[in-house]
């Protein structure tokens, strides 16, 4: 396949392509940087062309060939968050080059945490987050989803910490003791990823970590104080893998481990191969939020196995994954739960579409002149999933399933575009345009009129209780027995505006929303409390904003605060205190809010 032009990469893989990345890095917690060497294996497509890499604020010390000789290199002009092009002049027949470098201060992909920001409070922590174009801030490479490479790594870390990466086997990593005369003792950790992956999936974590085996291929990793609750919450992970294999084909990555990170992690989860990263806010105590595991697991097929060619094709990752997540949840937990979660997603999408600009609501989005994060919303996730649900309605699940499995199988370890999917789908179902306008779904803004809307009896019952509450029935008299998380979210999000402080106090006293350990319910309650001026929740709100780094929660809460002058002043005070603990993914989005 020819390499698509990637507007978010300065590299030229059509001339010289990186095929393998070999890292030899030191983790410097005191200096909050990584430094060492990246050795790149190359394919010379144009034998006279230089190697061009993506970098962002990397400090380049030297570039050497396999013979140890120095190579000429230049850093291009800084292009905002795209960074600088590193251009390296190659000698004849050269197929390997080494870059000696260190990450710059505040590298966007790296989150160094002080011991006080961890659960144990004794050891520091480091994790990386590469999606979408942040990997270039800690590794010089061709940072485009169209470029897939294998990788290996040798990582030196302070003794006593555990290093994990999106690579390796259950028998490793194995620490090798290493003493240094001029520095503190370090341990050596080695990893290898045999499958070619896009750069954003190269991931690392280092901290005080222990594990619990769920099965021969699945384990839970977390800080010691978090492990038991995480292991109980995610005990179904092996069943999920088996379910996904039955639906989408064999699991291609060997292990499927989960790593619960400290609360600063900016996402619900990240689908790094062999090692999904998770926020601790997914631990609810009742397995009510485990759909996040189904989602990240489904990425093992849609995203990791078959990857979006550019960030304009992002919906191919996320829309497919939300659809596959729903299928896994339906098989394991029943159709009603899958429908309930699907309907909640539909309602969130409806609200989001009202706030987005039209161009942001197109699946086949045009990101020219925009950072990939500008296209990040529920649209690629939920509108993309609804497209596949609509195809399922038109052709039937029995016909669609083998077509999806073949898409994953034939496209394994490749990057694909929206146009390729369009041609593939119409090749499989040539009569599909008679039933749905695929071009409208892919290229037009908004939600097509034929978008399938889930039906949930459980949420219909909630709507009945909301009506009773609006009619004056006291909270204690509502029929809420046995409600699950999705129902409580429907209830909180459906409460009438301008209820007043008295009604909020009655709800809080009856249901204990302010002390709820479920992060989704607490978030919905805090957002409501800001809107209604319920100051009894102020302490809980500040605690939440200063300890949780998940962007999904932070943006709406700060936006709600900023809706009034008084709220904005309070938000600015909290943000100044909390920002140093946020990952760049969250902080950059919030910086725009606070100008």
Secondary structure by P-SEA (a helix, b strand, c coil): cccccccccccccccccccbbbbbccccccccbbbbbbbbbbbcccccccbbbbbcccccccccccccbbbbbbbccccccccbbbbbbbcccccbbbbbbbbccccccbbbbcccccccccbbbbbbbcccccccccccccccccccccccbbbbccccbbbbcccccccccbbbbbbbccccbbbbbbbbbccccccccccccccbbbbbbccccbbbbccccaaaaaaaaacaaaaaaaaaaaccccccccbbbbbbccccccccccccccbbbbbccccccccccaaaaaaaaaaaccccccccccccccccccaaaaaaaaaaaaacccaaaaaaaaaaaaaaaaaaaaaccccccccccccccccccccccccccaaaaaaaaaaaaaccaaaaaaaaaaaaaaaccccccaaaaaaaaaaacccccccccccccccccccccccbbbbbaaaaaaaaaaaaaaacccccccccccccaaaaaaaaaaccccccaaaaaaaaaaccccccccaaaaaaaaaaaaaaccccaaaaaaaaaaccccaaaaaaaaaaaaccaaaaaaaaaaaaaccccccaaaaaaaaaaac
